Amino acid sequence: MPGRNTLSIRVAAVRTRQQWAIFHQLPASIQSESQFWRRPLRLQLRQMWAPRHPFFEHACACAWLAWRDGQAVGRISAQVDGLHAAAGFDDIGQFGQLESVDDAAVFEALLQTAGDWLTTKGKTVLQGPFDLSINQQCGLLVDGYSVPSMMMMPYNPPFYSKRLEQLGFESAVELLAYRGTPDYQTPTTVSRLLKRMGKRLRIETVKRADLSAQADRMREIFNDAWSQNWGFVPLTESEFKHMVSEMKMLVRPGYVHLAWLDEQPAGFIVALPDLNELTAGLDGRLLPFGGLRLLWRIWRKRNRGARIPLMGIVRRHHQSLAGAAVSYALFEAARGPLIADGVELCEQSWILEQNQGMRAMLESIGMQVAQRFRIYQKPLPA
């Protein structure tokens, strides 16, 4: 049976250019009053759904808007990823792009629609949010509402989790965002460990001009490093190259490093200035002058926040002193340029709650959990 007022809500697939414009605009309509929500670039939102995006080489998706009395009051997507199924998750379908006014009936109608579509695809579990995959933006903010999320990290009002749980959704996994100053005091034990590694461990700085040439090596490290993590789906060659092309404009000298252990690739790290901070006041627009303002801010290095969105240590070094040394060495290499650029706050995200090794390492250099995100799931009716 539909919930209260559900019958007055019409959920329709997004088809036309005008409907897509409303779909992309809706988060601003719902969240613009929050001082902590940050508007992403409109170009990024459009590119995410472009048919040429490499995600759609192995996935399909549908988007919907919820309407009441001629007004858009919510949105959602559902997606089926062929690589997700190949990784052993054939029964799981995903939802994402969730935005809604604070109305239980709207949430119910949206998630019912997404679930029905996934049922037709043979899925028996509904899981999310993912925008649009686990290798993009994912999770629902459930703690840490009093700080703005950094680039490529979600932000939503507190009532979102309440509405999902009212509909029977439960936590599948918890994701953490750690924050701290890059100007930390290196622990004595870390200094000793790095000294002990000696010439076995070498850190190579990757210049912006060399990013494309190093993309395959970094992708191989990433896919190996994350292969045993919850929900892992490998990044394809085209996806990683697309990611690198998006990062290139933001990469500054000393923000990307490769680690070599015994002359074998052992790990890498990518730090980026917080794009959300750099685009403040642009209303998500690059035209007519937003692009020039953004380039000026990047060149002037006028930001205090940075995020580490990509990091990986090859699996054979997990749970070892050598792996710990690689991780610390990468942080040590990246923090100098961050400090030199005036960065005061650095975020490492996301981190699985059960990843005790990485959590202990981050806490040893003074970083603390700033935000918690949750992936929800619920069985779909037979």
Secondary structure, DSSP 8 states (H G I E B T S, - for coil): ---TTGGG-EEEE--SHHHHHHHHHHHHHHHTT-SS-----HHHHHHHT-TTSGGGGSEEEEEEEEEETTEEEEEEEEEEEHHHHHTT-TTEEEEEEEEE-S-HHHHHHHHHHHHHHHHHTT--EEEE-EESSTTSEE-EEEE-TTS---TT-----THHHHHHHHTT-EEEEEEEEEEE-SS----HHHHHHHHHHGGGEEEEE--GGGHHHHHHHHHHHHHHHTTTSTT-----HHHHHHHHHHHTTT--TTSEEEEEETTEEEEEEEEEE-HHHHTTTSTT--TTTHHHHHHHHHHHT--SEEEEEEEEE-GGGTTSHHHHHHHHHHHHHHHHHHHHTT--EEEEEEEETT-HHHHHHHHHTT-EEEEEEEEEEEE---
